């Protein structure tokens, strides 16, 4: 039932909404794939990347057309992120996935706690 087309469409729509709002959804997709559908972590990471590319591209295009994406300002970060992604993909493929699960879970937990308790600073 959880692998049926209606469920997949609902999950994809919810994650697409989150991506469109700039919140993301990759962490939730990995949790869905590993905890609910019981896919191996390696497969979940690959599916997450395939999901992320088109959704991020569409969201970026819309932000750019709205004038909210200053490409010159973010280009150094994009280049650094691509370099780091390449290096750590190579490194990550040689590390046991069991070692990656706990730091990933801690990161998700800390991110969730920050989102729950974050209060914007008042302007001075």
C-alpha positions, 0 to 999 in steps of 0.5 A: 500500500505504501508503495502505491501510486496515490501514496507516492504522489501524495508524498511527492507533492508534500515534498515538492511543496516544501522544496518550493517554499525553500524548506527542503524535503530531502531529509524527510524523503530519506526518512520516508524511504529508509524507515517507512519503505525500508530501502537501503540507505545508499538507495535512499540517498540516490533517490533523494538526489534524483528528487532534489535536482529537478525540484531545486532547479524549478524553485531556483528558476522561479526565485531568479525570475522574481529577482530574489536570487543574486547569482553573483553572490551565491556563485562562490558558495555553489562552486564550494558546495559542488567541490565538497559534494564531489569530495565527500561523495567519494569519501562517503562511498568508502565509509560504512553506512552504519557510521553515517546514520547516527551523525545524520540522525543527530543533525536532523534532531539538532536541525529540528530543535533549532527550528522549534526554538528559533527566535529571530533577533530584534533589529537594533 
